[in-house]
Amino acid sequence: MNKYKILVLSILCDAMGYLSFVIPGIGEFSDIVWAPLSGWIMTKLYKGKPGKIAGVITFIEEALPGFDVIPTFTLMWLYTYVFYRPKSYKEAD
């Protein structure tokens, strides 16, 4: 999948996490459903060990009240496509 499509999906997933702030009372209940779903989506968008670790972090972040403001999907996109350089690229330097 194109990295910019993944970025759009990441932003949409972060926006879904913010919805719990829009609906007081019901919003925290929605986190019961969204937390495991967001963890699963994270592992599908970002493969390998980093994706699994990010999935766990996303699950915890969404499950804990008040932490929904952290854009974990977008941060993972930045890590994957901006800051992370595979070992094979580092050896070429």
PDB file of N, CA, C and O in Angstrom, chain B, residues numbered from 101:
ATOM      1  N   MET B 101       0.846  -1.178   0.000  1.00  0.00           N
ATOM      2  CA  MET B 101       0.000   0.000   0.000  1.00  0.00           C
ATOM      3  C   MET B 101       0.891   1.241   0.000  1.00  0.00           C
ATOM      4  O   MET B 101       1.936   1.259   0.652  1.00  0.00           O
ATOM      5  N   ASN B 102       0.488   2.252  -0.714  1.00  0.00           N
ATOM      6  CA  ASN B 102       1.196   3.514  -0.820  1.00  0.00           C
ATOM      7  C   ASN B 102       1.335   4.158   0.564  1.00  0.00           C
ATOM      8  O   ASN B 102       0.396   4.131   1.360  1.00  0.00           O
ATOM      9  N   LYS B 103       2.508   4.737   0.849  1.00  0.00           N
ATOM     10  CA  LYS B 103       2.736   5.317   2.177  1.00  0.00           C
ATOM     11  C   LYS B 103       1.810   6.494   2.470  1.00  0.00           C
ATOM     12  O   LYS B 103       1.521   6.769   3.634  1.00  0.00           O
ATOM     13  N   TYR B 104       1.339   7.192   1.440  1.00  0.00           N
ATOM     14  CA  TYR B 104       0.436   8.312   1.684  1.00  0.00           C
ATOM     15  C   TYR B 104      -0.988   7.834   1.965  1.00  0.00           C
ATOM     16  O   TYR B 104      -1.739   8.500   2.678  1.00  0.00           O
ATOM     17  N   LYS B 105      -1.356   6.694   1.413  1.00  0.00           N
ATOM     18  CA  LYS B 105      -2.648   6.096   1.777  1.00  0.00           C
ATOM     19  C   LYS B 105      -2.619   5.643   3.229  1.00  0.00           C
ATOM     20  O   LYS B 105      -3.606   5.779   3.952  1.00  0.00           O
ATOM     21  N   ILE B 106      -1.476   5.102   3.651  1.00  0.00           N
ATOM     22  CA  ILE B 106      -1.325   4.696   5.040  1.00  0.00           C
ATOM     23  C   ILE B 106      -1.381   5.920   5.951  1.00  0.00           C
ATOM     24  O   ILE B 106      -1.940   5.849   7.046  1.00  0.00           O
ATOM     25  N   LEU B 107      -0.809   7.038   5.513  1.00  0.00           N
ATOM     26  CA  LEU B 107      -0.876   8.272   6.293  1.00  0.00           C
ATOM     27  C   LEU B 107      -2.323   8.723   6.466  1.00  0.00           C
ATOM     28  O   LEU B 107      -2.731   9.079   7.572  1.00  0.00           O
ATOM     29  N   VAL B 108      -3.098   8.710   5.390  1.00  0.00           N
ATOM     30  CA  VAL B 108      -4.507   9.118   5.471  1.00  0.00           C
ATOM     31  C   VAL B 108      -5.266   8.191   6.422  1.00  0.00           C
ATOM     32  O   VAL B 108      -6.040   8.662   7.256  1.00  0.00           O
ATOM     33  N   LEU B 109      -5.052   6.882   6.305  1.00  0.00           N
ATOM     34  CA  LEU B 109      -5.704   5.930   7.206  1.00  0.00           C
ATOM     35  C   LEU B 109      -5.267   6.158   8.651  1.00  0.00           C
ATOM     36  O   LEU B 109      -6.071   6.031   9.575  1.00  0.00           O
ATOM     37  N   SER B 110      -4.006   6.490   8.842  1.00  0.00           N
ATOM     38  CA  SER B 110      -3.502   6.756  10.187  1.00  0.00           C
ATOM     39  C   SER B 110      -4.176   7.982  10.798  1.00  0.00           C
ATOM     40  O   SER B 110      -4.563   7.966  11.966  1.00  0.00           O
ATOM     41  N   ILE B 111      -4.313   9.026  10.019  1.00  0.00           N
ATOM     42  CA  ILE B 111      -4.977  10.241  10.506  1.00  0.00           C
ATOM     43  C   ILE B 111      -6.442   9.957  10.820  1.00  0.00           C
ATOM     44  O   ILE B 111      -6.972  10.442  11.820  1.00  0.00           O
ATOM     45  N   LEU B 112      -7.093   9.173   9.971  1.00  0.00           N
ATOM     46  CA  LEU B 112      -8.494   8.804  10.228  1.00  0.00           C
ATOM     47  C   LEU B 112      -8.625   7.970  11.501  1.00  0.00           C
ATOM     48  O   LEU B 112      -9.561   8.163  12.277  1.00  0.00           O
ATOM     49  N   CYS B 113      -7.700   7.056  11.715  1.00  0.00           N
ATOM     50  CA  CYS B 113      -7.742   6.243  12.939  1.00  0.00           C
ATOM     51  C   CYS B 113      -7.503   7.100  14.178  1.00  0.00           C
ATOM     52  O   CYS B 113      -8.148   6.895  15.206  1.00  0.00           O
ATOM     53  N   ASP B 114      -6.588   8.049  14.089  1.00  0.00           N
ATOM     54  CA  ASP B 114      -6.380   8.969  15.216  1.00  0.00           C
ATOM     55  C   ASP B 114      -7.635   9.795  15.471  1.00  0.00           C
ATOM     56  O   ASP B 114      -7.991  10.046  16.622  1.00  0.00           O
ATOM     57  N   ALA B 115      -8.303  10.217  14.408  1.00  0.00           N
ATOM     58  CA  ALA B 115      -9.550  10.978  14.555  1.00  0.00           C
ATOM     59  C   ALA B 115     -10.626  10.133  15.231  1.00  0.00           C
ATOM     60  O   ALA B 115     -11.401  10.645  16.038  1.00  0.00           O
ATOM     61  N   MET B 116     -10.678   8.849  14.908  1.00  0.00           N
ATOM     62  CA  MET B 116     -11.640   7.958  15.571  1.00  0.00           C
ATOM     63  C   MET B 116     -11.368   7.907  17.076  1.00  0.00           C
ATOM     64  O   MET B 116     -12.300   7.866  17.879  1.00  0.00           O
ATOM     65  N   GLY B 117     -10.106   7.911  17.447  1.00  0.00           N
ATOM     66  CA  GLY B 117      -9.744   7.911  18.862  1.00  0.00           C
ATOM     67  C   GLY B 117     -10.173   9.174  19.567  1.00  0.00           C
ATOM     68  O   GLY B 117     -10.474   9.152  20.760  1.00  0.00           O
ATOM     69  N   TYR B 118     -10.205  10.290  18.833  1.00  0.00           N
ATOM     70  CA  TYR B 118     -10.618  11.565  19.424  1.00  0.00           C
ATOM     71  C   TYR B 118     -12.122  11.647  19.649  1.00  0.00           C
ATOM     72  O   TYR B 118     -12.581  12.479  20.431  1.00  0.00           O
ATOM     73  N   LEU B 119     -12.888  10.808  18.986  1.00  0.00           N
ATOM     74  CA  LEU B 119     -14.348  10.862  19.104  1.00  0.00           C
ATOM     75  C   LEU B 119     -14.839  10.645  20.529  1.00  0.00           C
ATOM     76  O   LEU B 119     -15.925  11.106  20.879  1.00  0.00           O
ATOM     77  N   SER B 120     -14.073   9.965  21.347  1.00  0.00           N
ATOM     78  CA  SER B 120     -14.510   9.735  22.725  1.00  0.00           C
ATOM     79  C   SER B 120     -14.594  11.046  23.510  1.00  0.00           C
ATOM     80  O   SER B 120     -15.290  11.117  24.523  1.00  0.00           O
ATOM     81  N   PHE B 121     -13.896  12.073  23.050  1.00  0.00           N
ATOM     82  CA  PHE B 121     -13.993  13.377  23.714  1.00  0.00           C
ATOM     83  C   PHE B 121     -15.239  14.140  23.274  1.00  0.00           C
ATOM     84  O   PHE B 121     -15.722  15.012  23.996  1.00  0.00           O
ATOM     85  N   VAL B 122     -15.755  13.817  22.105  1.00  0.00           N
ATOM     86  CA  VAL B 122     -16.898  14.538  21.553  1.00  0.00           C
ATOM     87  C   VAL B 122     -18.194  14.144  22.269  1.00  0.00           C
ATOM     88  O   VAL B 122     -19.073  14.979  22.485  1.00  0.00           O
ATOM     89  N   ILE B 123     -18.299  12.867  22.633  1.00  0.00           N
ATOM     90  CA  ILE B 123     -19.521  12.374  23.256  1.00  0.00           C
ATOM     91  C   ILE B 123     -19.242  12.071  24.728  1.00  0.00           C
ATOM     92  O   ILE B 123     -18.773  10.981  25.054  1.00  0.00           O
ATOM     93  N   PRO B 124     -19.526  13.029  25.625  1.00  0.00           N
ATOM     94  CA  PRO B 124     -19.250  12.806  27.049  1.00  0.00           C
ATOM     95  C   PRO B 124     -20.052  11.623  27.600  1.00  0.00           C
ATOM     96  O   PRO B 124     -21.223  11.445  27.266  1.00  0.00           O
ATOM     97  N   GLY B 125     -19.411  10.829  28.437  1.00  0.00           N
ATOM     98  CA  GLY B 125     -20.073   9.674  29.034  1.00  0.00           C
ATOM     99  C   GLY B 125     -20.029   8.456  28.143  1.00  0.00           C
ATOM    100  O   GLY B 125     -19.520   7.410  28.546  1.00  0.00           O
ATOM    101  N   ILE B 126     -20.545   8.571  26.958  1.00  0.00           N
ATOM    102  CA  ILE B 126     -20.576   7.453  26.012  1.00  0.00           C
ATOM    103  C   ILE B 126     -19.186   7.236  25.417  1.00  0.00           C
ATOM    104  O   ILE B 126     -18.833   6.119  25.039  1.00  0.00           O
ATOM    105  N   GLY B 127     -18.418   8.286  25.337  1.00  0.00           N
ATOM    106  CA  GLY B 127     -17.106   8.216  24.711  1.00  0.00           C
ATOM    107  C   GLY B 127     -16.177   7.219  25.358  1.00  0.00           C
ATOM    108  O   GLY B 127     -15.502   6.463  24.659  1.00  0.00           O
ATOM    109  N   GLU B 128     -16.124   7.197  26.677  1.00  0.00           N
ATOM    110  CA  GLU B 128     -15.241   6.246  27.361  1.00  0.00           C
ATOM    111  C   GLU B 128     -15.714   4.808  27.149  1.00  0.00           C
ATOM    112  O   GLU B 128     -14.894   3.891  27.108  1.00  0.00           O
ATOM    113  N   PHE B 129     -17.013   4.603  27.015  1.00  0.00           N
ATOM    114  CA  PHE B 129     -17.530   3.267  26.707  1.00  0.00           C
ATOM    115  C   PHE B 129     -17.080   2.839  25.313  1.00  0.00           C
ATOM    116  O   PHE B 129     -16.769   1.671  25.078  1.00  0.00           O
ATOM    117  N   SER B 130     -17.051   3.791  24.403  1.00  0.00           N
ATOM    118  CA  SER B 130     -16.622   3.450  23.043  1.00  0.00           C
ATOM    119  C   SER B 130     -15.165   2.997  23.010  1.00  0.00           C
ATOM    120  O   SER B 130     -14.767   2.253  22.113  1.00  0.00           O
ATOM    121  N   ASP B 131     -14.373   3.440  23.979  1.00  0.00           N
ATOM    122  CA  ASP B 131     -12.972   3.018  24.043  1.00  0.00           C
ATOM    123  C   ASP B 131     -12.839   1.521  24.321  1.00  0.00           C
ATOM    124  O   ASP B 131     -11.829   0.912  23.967  1.00  0.00           O
ATOM    125  N   ILE B 132     -13.844   0.933  24.948  1.00  0.00           N
ATOM    126  CA  ILE B 132     -13.823  -0.512  25.202  1.00  0.00           C
ATOM    127  C   ILE B 132     -13.799  -1.267  23.878  1.00  0.00           C
ATOM    128  O   ILE B 132     -13.150  -2.305  23.753  1.00  0.00           O
ATOM    129  N   VAL B 133     -14.506  -0.737  22.902  1.00  0.00           N
ATOM    130  CA  VAL B 133     -14.535  -1.354  21.580  1.00  0.00           C
ATOM    131  C   VAL B 133     -13.345  -0.890  20.743  1.00  0.00           C
ATOM    132  O   VAL B 133     -12.713  -1.691  20.055  1.00  0.00           O
ATOM    133  N   TRP B 134     -13.042   0.405  20.806  1.00  0.00           N
ATOM    134  CA  TRP B 134     -12.017   0.978  19.940  1.00  0.00           C
ATOM    135  C   TRP B 134     -10.604   0.550  20.314  1.00  0.00           C
ATOM    136  O   TRP B 134      -9.766   0.385  19.428  1.00  0.00           O
ATOM    137  N   ALA B 135     -10.312   0.364  21.602  1.00  0.00           N
ATOM    138  CA  ALA B 135      -8.947   0.028  22.023  1.00  0.00           C
ATOM    139  C   ALA B 135      -8.427  -1.261  21.368  1.00  0.00           C
ATOM    140  O   ALA B 135      -7.356  -1.230  20.761  1.00  0.00           O
ATOM    141  N   PRO B 136      -9.136  -2.379  21.465  1.00  0.00           N
ATOM    142  CA  PRO B 136      -8.602  -3.579  20.798  1.00  0.00           C
ATOM    143  C   PRO B 136      -8.634  -3.478  19.275  1.00  0.00           C
ATOM    144  O   PRO B 136      -7.754  -4.002  18.592  1.00  0.00           O
ATOM    145  N   LEU B 137      -9.651  -2.804  18.749  1.00  0.00           N
ATOM    146  CA  LEU B 137      -9.743  -2.639  17.298  1.00  0.00           C
ATOM    147  C   LEU B 137      -8.582  -1.801  16.769  1.00  0.00           C
ATOM    148  O   LEU B 137      -7.999  -2.127  15.735  1.00  0.00           O
ATOM    149  N   SER B 138      -8.252  -0.734  17.472  1.00  0.00           N
ATOM    150  CA  SER B 138      -7.147   0.119  17.025  1.00  0.00           C
ATOM    151  C   SER B 138      -5.813  -0.609  17.115  1.00  0.00           C
ATOM    152  O   SER B 138      -4.949  -0.428  16.257  1.00  0.00           O
ATOM    153  N   GLY B 139      -5.640  -1.425  18.138  1.00  0.00           N
ATOM    154  CA  GLY B 139      -4.412  -2.221  18.231  1.00  0.00           C
ATOM    155  C   GLY B 139      -4.277  -3.188  17.062  1.00  0.00           C
ATOM    156  O   GLY B 139      -3.188  -3.365  16.515  1.00  0.00           O
ATOM    157  N   TRP B 140      -5.388  -3.813  16.685  1.00  0.00           N
ATOM    158  CA  TRP B 140      -5.383  -4.747  15.563  1.00  0.00           C
ATOM    159  C   TRP B 140      -5.100  -4.013  14.247  1.00  0.00           C
ATOM    160  O   TRP B 140      -4.312  -4.480  13.425  1.00  0.00           O
ATOM    161  N   ILE B 141      -5.751  -2.859  14.059  1.00  0.00           N
ATOM    162  CA  ILE B 141      -5.529  -2.076  12.840  1.00  0.00           C
ATOM    163  C   ILE B 141      -4.066  -1.651  12.731  1.00  0.00           C
ATOM    164  O   ILE B 141      -3.484  -1.681  11.647  1.00  0.00           O
ATOM    165  N   MET B 142      -3.482  -1.258  13.851  1.00  0.00           N
ATOM    166  CA  MET B 142      -2.075  -0.840  13.852  1.00  0.00           C
ATOM    167  C   MET B 142      -1.177  -1.981  13.363  1.00  0.00           C
ATOM    168  O   MET B 142      -0.251  -1.750  12.586  1.00  0.00           O
ATOM    169  N   THR B 143      -1.449  -3.206  13.812  1.00  0.00           N
ATOM    170  CA  THR B 143      -0.606  -4.331  13.387  1.00  0.00           C
ATOM    171  C   THR B 143      -0.802  -4.661  11.911  1.00  0.00           C
ATOM    172  O   THR B 143       0.089  -5.239  11.289  1.00  0.00           O
ATOM    173  N   LYS B 144      -1.947  -4.308  11.343  1.00  0.00           N
ATOM    174  CA  LYS B 144      -2.185  -4.555   9.923  1.00  0.00           C
ATOM    175  C   LYS B 144      -1.575  -3.455   9.046  1.00  0.00           C
ATOM    176  O   LYS B 144      -1.110  -3.731   7.940  1.00  0.00           O
ATOM    177  N   LEU B 145      -1.576  -2.214   9.535  1.00  0.00           N
ATOM    178  CA  LEU B 145      -0.991  -1.110   8.766  1.00  0.00           C
ATOM    179  C   LEU B 145       0.536  -1.152   8.786  1.00  0.00           C
ATOM    180  O   LEU B 145       1.182  -0.835   7.787  1.00  0.00           O
ATOM    181  N   TYR B 146       1.107  -1.540   9.918  1.00  0.00           N
ATOM    182  CA  TYR B 146       2.556  -1.525  10.092  1.00  0.00           C
ATOM    183  C   TYR B 146       3.012  -2.938  10.460  1.00  0.00           C
ATOM    184  O   TYR B 146       2.734  -3.418  11.559  1.00  0.00           O
ATOM    185  N   LYS B 147       3.696  -3.586   9.557  1.00  0.00           N
ATOM    186  CA  LYS B 147       4.072  -4.988   9.700  1.00  0.00           C
ATOM    187  C   LYS B 147       5.289  -5.177  10.609  1.00  0.00           C
ATOM    188  O   LYS B 147       6.009  -4.230  10.924  1.00  0.00           O
ATOM    189  N   GLY B 148       5.491  -6.407  11.009  1.00  0.00           N
ATOM    190  CA  GLY B 148       6.678  -6.794  11.755  1.00  0.00           C
ATOM    191  C   GLY B 148       6.619  -6.443  13.227  1.00  0.00           C
ATOM    192  O   GLY B 148       5.570  -6.098  13.772  1.00  0.00           O
ATOM    193  N   LYS B 149       7.777  -6.542  13.848  1.00  0.00           N
ATOM    194  CA  LYS B 149       7.895  -6.283  15.282  1.00  0.00           C
ATOM    195  C   LYS B 149       7.499  -4.850  15.653  1.00  0.00           C
ATOM    196  O   LYS B 149       6.807  -4.661  16.654  1.00  0.00           O
ATOM    197  N   PRO B 150       7.914  -3.826  14.879  1.00  0.00           N
ATOM    198  CA  PRO B 150       7.485  -2.461  15.225  1.00  0.00           C
ATOM    199  C   PRO B 150       5.958  -2.306  15.216  1.00  0.00           C
ATOM    200  O   PRO B 150       5.397  -1.608  16.061  1.00  0.00           O
ATOM    201  N   GLY B 151       5.295  -2.955  14.264  1.00  0.00           N
ATOM    202  CA  GLY B 151       3.839  -2.888  14.198  1.00  0.00           C
ATOM    203  C   GLY B 151       3.173  -3.550  15.385  1.00  0.00           C
ATOM    204  O   GLY B 151       2.163  -3.059  15.890  1.00  0.00           O
ATOM    205  N   LYS B 152       3.737  -4.669  15.838  1.00  0.00           N
ATOM    206  CA  LYS B 152       3.186  -5.362  17.007  1.00  0.00           C
ATOM    207  C   LYS B 152       3.370  -4.535  18.278  1.00  0.00           C
ATOM    208  O   LYS B 152       2.462  -4.430  19.102  1.00  0.00           O
ATOM    209  N   ILE B 153       4.550  -3.956  18.419  1.00  0.00           N
ATOM    210  CA  ILE B 153       4.808  -3.110  19.590  1.00  0.00           C
ATOM    211  C   ILE B 153       3.885  -1.898  19.571  1.00  0.00           C
ATOM    212  O   ILE B 153       3.309  -1.533  20.596  1.00  0.00           O
ATOM    213  N   ALA B 154       3.746  -1.278  18.406  1.00  0.00           N
ATOM    214  CA  ALA B 154       2.853  -0.118  18.279  1.00  0.00           C
ATOM    215  C   ALA B 154       1.398  -0.511  18.540  1.00  0.00           C
ATOM    216  O   ALA B 154       0.633   0.277  19.094  1.00  0.00           O
ATOM    217  N   GLY B 155       1.017  -1.723  18.143  1.00  0.00           N
ATOM    218  CA  GLY B 155      -0.343  -2.203  18.408  1.00  0.00           C
ATOM    219  C   GLY B 155      -0.630  -2.289  19.897  1.00  0.00           C
ATOM    220  O   GLY B 155      -1.708  -1.902  20.347  1.00  0.00           O
ATOM    221  N   VAL B 156       0.327  -2.793  20.663  1.00  0.00           N
ATOM    222  CA  VAL B 156       0.174  -2.880  22.115  1.00  0.00           C
ATOM    223  C   VAL B 156       0.109  -1.481  22.722  1.00  0.00           C
ATOM    224  O   VAL B 156      -0.728  -1.205  23.581  1.00  0.00           O
ATOM    225  N   ILE B 157       0.994  -0.610  22.269  1.00  0.00           N
ATOM    226  CA  ILE B 157       1.008   0.766  22.785  1.00  0.00           C
ATOM    227  C   ILE B 157      -0.312   1.464  22.460  1.00  0.00           C
ATOM    228  O   ILE B 157      -0.866   2.168  23.304  1.00  0.00           O
ATOM    229  N   THR B 158      -0.809   1.273  21.254  1.00  0.00           N
ATOM    230  CA  THR B 158      -2.078   1.887  20.855  1.00  0.00           C
ATOM    231  C   THR B 158      -3.226   1.359  21.703  1.00  0.00           C
ATOM    232  O   THR B 158      -4.085   2.126  22.140  1.00  0.00           O
ATOM    233  N   PHE B 159      -3.241   0.060  21.934  1.00  0.00           N
ATOM    234  CA  PHE B 159      -4.287  -0.526  22.774  1.00  0.00           C
ATOM    235  C   PHE B 159      -4.284   0.104  24.161  1.00  0.00           C
ATOM    236  O   PHE B 159      -5.330   0.511  24.667  1.00  0.00           O
ATOM    237  N   ILE B 160      -3.107   0.181  24.772  1.00  0.00           N
ATOM    238  CA  ILE B 160      -2.999   0.761  26.119  1.00  0.00           C
ATOM    239  C   ILE B 160      -3.393   2.229  26.104  1.00  0.00           C
ATOM    240  O   ILE B 160      -4.121   2.688  26.985  1.00  0.00           O
ATOM    241  N   GLU B 161      -2.920   2.958  25.119  1.00  0.00           N
ATOM    242  CA  GLU B 161      -3.222   4.397  25.026  1.00  0.00           C
ATOM    243  C   GLU B 161      -4.716   4.644  24.878  1.00  0.00           C
ATOM    244  O   GLU B 161      -5.250   5.564  25.497  1.00  0.00           O
ATOM    245  N   GLU B 162      -5.392   3.849  24.080  1.00  0.00           N
ATOM    246  CA  GLU B 162      -6.827   4.028  23.882  1.00  0.00           C
ATOM    247  C   GLU B 162      -7.633   3.523  25.072  1.00  0.00           C
ATOM    248  O   GLU B 162      -8.715   4.043  25.346  1.00  0.00           O
ATOM    249  N   ALA B 163      -7.131   2.528  25.775  1.00  0.00           N
ATOM    250  CA  ALA B 163      -7.862   1.963  26.910  1.00  0.00           C
ATOM    251  C   ALA B 163      -7.795   2.862  28.138  1.00  0.00           C
ATOM    252  O   ALA B 163      -8.731   2.891  28.937  1.00  0.00           O
ATOM    253  N   LEU B 164      -6.702   3.591  28.295  1.00  0.00           N
ATOM    254  CA  LEU B 164      -6.565   4.470  29.458  1.00  0.00           C
ATOM    255  C   LEU B 164      -7.313   5.783  29.231  1.00  0.00           C
ATOM    256  O   LEU B 164      -7.171   6.400  28.176  1.00  0.00           O
ATOM    257  N   PRO B 165      -8.099   6.209  30.201  1.00  0.00           N
ATOM    258  CA  PRO B 165      -8.826   7.472  30.027  1.00  0.00           C
ATOM    259  C   PRO B 165      -7.876   8.672  30.007  1.00  0.00           C
ATOM    260  O   PRO B 165      -6.926   8.742  30.787  1.00  0.00           O
ATOM    261  N   GLY B 166      -8.150   9.604  29.106  1.00  0.00           N
ATOM    262  CA  GLY B 166      -7.375  10.836  29.022  1.00  0.00           C
ATOM    263  C   GLY B 166      -6.180  10.797  28.091  1.00  0.00           C
ATOM    264  O   GLY B 166      -5.591  11.841  27.812  1.00  0.00           O
ATOM    265  N   PHE B 167      -5.808   9.635  27.606  1.00  0.00           N
ATOM    266  CA  PHE B 167      -4.641   9.526  26.734  1.00  0.00           C
ATOM    267  C   PHE B 167      -5.008   9.489  25.258  1.00  0.00           C
ATOM    268  O   PHE B 167      -4.133   9.317  24.409  1.00  0.00           O
ATOM    269  N   ASP B 168      -6.283   9.648  24.943  1.00  0.00           N
ATOM    270  CA  ASP B 168      -6.736   9.558  23.555  1.00  0.00           C
ATOM    271  C   ASP B 168      -6.184  10.670  22.667  1.00  0.00           C
ATOM    272  O   ASP B 168      -6.257  10.572  21.442  1.00  0.00           O
ATOM    273  N   VAL B 169      -5.643  11.705  23.256  1.00  0.00           N
ATOM    274  CA  VAL B 169      -5.151  12.837  22.464  1.00  0.00           C
ATOM    275  C   VAL B 169      -3.823  12.541  21.777  1.00  0.00           C
ATOM    276  O   VAL B 169      -3.398  13.302  20.908  1.00  0.00           O
ATOM    277  N   ILE B 170      -3.161  11.450  22.151  1.00  0.00           N
ATOM    278  CA  ILE B 170      -1.875  11.097  21.549  1.00  0.00           C
ATOM    279  C   ILE B 170      -2.132  10.473  20.173  1.00  0.00           C
ATOM    280  O   ILE B 170      -2.818   9.454  20.083  1.00  0.00           O
ATOM    281  N   PRO B 171      -1.598  11.062  19.109  1.00  0.00           N
ATOM    282  CA  PRO B 171      -1.841  10.536  17.758  1.00  0.00           C
ATOM    283  C   PRO B 171      -0.900   9.372  17.426  1.00  0.00           C
ATOM    284  O   PRO B 171       0.021   9.523  16.623  1.00  0.00           O
ATOM    285  N   THR B 172      -1.134   8.228  18.040  1.00  0.00           N
ATOM    286  CA  THR B 172      -0.201   7.105  17.906  1.00  0.00           C
ATOM    287  C   THR B 172      -0.064   6.592  16.478  1.00  0.00           C
ATOM    288  O   THR B 172       1.030   6.202  16.069  1.00  0.00           O
ATOM    289  N   PHE B 173      -1.149   6.585  15.715  1.00  0.00           N
ATOM    290  CA  PHE B 173      -1.058   6.116  14.330  1.00  0.00           C
ATOM    291  C   PHE B 173      -0.178   7.041  13.500  1.00  0.00           C
ATOM    292  O   PHE B 173       0.659   6.574  12.726  1.00  0.00           O
ATOM    293  N   THR B 174      -0.359   8.335  13.654  1.00  0.00           N
ATOM    294  CA  THR B 174       0.436   9.305  12.905  1.00  0.00           C
ATOM    295  C   THR B 174       1.892   9.277  13.361  1.00  0.00           C
ATOM    296  O   THR B 174       2.803   9.399  12.543  1.00  0.00           O
ATOM    297  N   LEU B 175       2.111   9.118  14.655  1.00  0.00           N
ATOM    298  CA  LEU B 175       3.481   9.013  15.157  1.00  0.00           C
ATOM    299  C   LEU B 175       4.168   7.765  14.605  1.00  0.00           C
ATOM    300  O   LEU B 175       5.357   7.798  14.287  1.00  0.00           O
ATOM    301  N   MET B 176       3.430   6.676  14.491  1.00  0.00           N
ATOM    302  CA  MET B 176       3.999   5.453  13.917  1.00  0.00           C
ATOM    303  C   MET B 176       4.325   5.644  12.440  1.00  0.00           C
ATOM    304  O   MET B 176       5.330   5.126  11.953  1.00  0.00           O
ATOM    305  N   TRP B 177       3.485   6.383  11.731  1.00  0.00           N
ATOM    306  CA  TRP B 177       3.773   6.670  10.321  1.00  0.00           C
ATOM    307  C   TRP B 177       5.067   7.478  10.212  1.00  0.00           C
ATOM    308  O   TRP B 177       5.921   7.189   9.373  1.00  0.00           O
ATOM    309  N   LEU B 178       5.200   8.490  11.066  1.00  0.00           N
ATOM    310  CA  LEU B 178       6.425   9.298  11.057  1.00  0.00           C
ATOM    311  C   LEU B 178       7.646   8.440  11.367  1.00  0.00           C
ATOM    312  O   LEU B 178       8.683   8.570  10.717  1.00  0.00           O
ATOM    313  N   TYR B 179       7.522   7.573  12.348  1.00  0.00           N
ATOM    314  CA  TYR B 179       8.635   6.684  12.691  1.00  0.00           C
ATOM    315  C   TYR B 179       8.987   5.802  11.495  1.00  0.00           C
ATOM    316  O   TYR B 179      10.159   5.660  11.150  1.00  0.00           O
ATOM    317  N   THR B 180       7.981   5.217  10.871  1.00  0.00           N
ATOM    318  CA  THR B 180       8.205   4.256   9.796  1.00  0.00           C
ATOM    319  C   THR B 180       8.749   4.899   8.529  1.00  0.00           C
ATOM    320  O   THR B 180       9.678   4.372   7.917  1.00  0.00           O
ATOM    321  N   TYR B 181       8.180   6.035   8.128  1.00  0.00           N
ATOM    322  CA  TYR B 181       8.509   6.604   6.820  1.00  0.00           C
ATOM    323  C   TYR B 181       9.406   7.843   6.854  1.00  0.00           C
ATOM    324  O   TYR B 181       9.865   8.288   5.802  1.00  0.00           O
ATOM    325  N   VAL B 182       9.666   8.407   8.027  1.00  0.00           N
ATOM    326  CA  VAL B 182      10.503   9.601   8.097  1.00  0.00           C
ATOM    327  C   VAL B 182      11.778   9.346   8.906  1.00  0.00           C
ATOM    328  O   VAL B 182      12.873   9.659   8.440  1.00  0.00           O
ATOM    329  N   PHE B 183      11.648   8.784  10.108  1.00  0.00           N
ATOM    330  CA  PHE B 183      12.791   8.670  11.003  1.00  0.00           C
ATOM    331  C   PHE B 183      13.531   7.339  10.921  1.00  0.00           C
ATOM    332  O   PHE B 183      14.746   7.311  11.117  1.00  0.00           O
ATOM    333  N   TYR B 184      12.842   6.239  10.639  1.00  0.00           N
ATOM    334  CA  TYR B 184      13.460   4.913  10.644  1.00  0.00           C
ATOM    335  C   TYR B 184      14.191   4.666   9.339  1.00  0.00           C
ATOM    336  O   TYR B 184      13.662   4.900   8.252  1.00  0.00           O
ATOM    337  N   ARG B 185      15.413   4.191   9.470  1.00  0.00           N
ATOM    338  CA  ARG B 185      16.183   3.794   8.291  1.00  0.00           C
ATOM    339  C   ARG B 185      16.658   2.368   8.507  1.00  0.00           C
ATOM    340  O   ARG B 185      17.399   2.103   9.453  1.00  0.00           O
ATOM    341  N   PRO B 186      16.246   1.446   7.647  1.00  0.00           N
ATOM    342  CA  PRO B 186      16.677   0.059   7.812  1.00  0.00           C
ATOM    343  C   PRO B 186      18.201  -0.071   7.804  1.00  0.00           C
ATOM    344  O   PRO B 186      18.912   0.778   7.264  1.00  0.00           O
ATOM    345  N   LYS B 187      18.674  -1.136   8.405  1.00  0.00           N
ATOM    346  CA  LYS B 187      20.116  -1.378   8.524  1.00  0.00           C
ATOM    347  C   LYS B 187      20.813  -1.369   7.170  1.00  0.00           C
ATOM    348  O   LYS B 187      21.938  -0.881   7.059  1.00  0.00           O
ATOM    349  N   SER B 188      20.166  -1.898   6.145  1.00  0.00           N
ATOM    350  CA  SER B 188      20.785  -1.963   4.823  1.00  0.00           C
ATOM    351  C   SER B 188      21.077  -0.553   4.266  1.00  0.00           C
ATOM    352  O   SER B 188      22.058  -0.366   3.546  1.00  0.00           O
ATOM    353  N   TYR B 189      20.231   0.432   4.595  1.00  0.00           N
ATOM    354  CA  TYR B 189      20.489   1.801   4.158  1.00  0.00           C
ATOM    355  C   TYR B 189      21.625   2.425   4.937  1.00  0.00           C
ATOM    356  O   TYR B 189      22.403   3.200   4.382  1.00  0.00           O
ATOM    357  N   LYS B 190      21.735   2.100   6.216  1.00  0.00           N
ATOM    358  CA  LYS B 190      22.792   2.666   7.047  1.00  0.00           C
ATOM    359  C   LYS B 190      24.163   2.189   6.573  1.00  0.00           C
ATOM    360  O   LYS B 190      25.134   2.944   6.618  1.00  0.00           O
ATOM    361  N   GLU B 191      24.245   0.929   6.116  1.00  0.00           N
ATOM    362  CA  GLU B 191      25.516   0.394   5.663  1.00  0.00           C
ATOM    363  C   GLU B 191      25.987   1.071   4.378  1.00  0.00           C
ATOM    364  O   GLU B 191      27.184   1.101   4.095  1.00  0.00           O
ATOM    365  N   ALA B 192      25.049   1.614   3.599  1.00  0.00           N
ATOM    366  CA  ALA B 192      25.399   2.257   2.329  1.00  0.00           C
ATOM    367  C   ALA B 192      26.017   3.641   2.547  1.00  0.00           C
ATOM    368  O   ALA B 192      26.652   4.182   1.641  1.00  0.00           O
ATOM    369  N   ASP B 193      25.835   4.223   3.750  1.00  0.00           N
ATOM    370  CA  ASP B 193      26.361   5.573   4.021  1.00  0.00           C
ATOM    371  C   ASP B 193      27.844   5.608   4.114  1.00  0.00           C
ATOM    372  O   ASP B 193      28.424   6.670   4.336  1.00  0.00           O
TER     373      ASP B 193
END
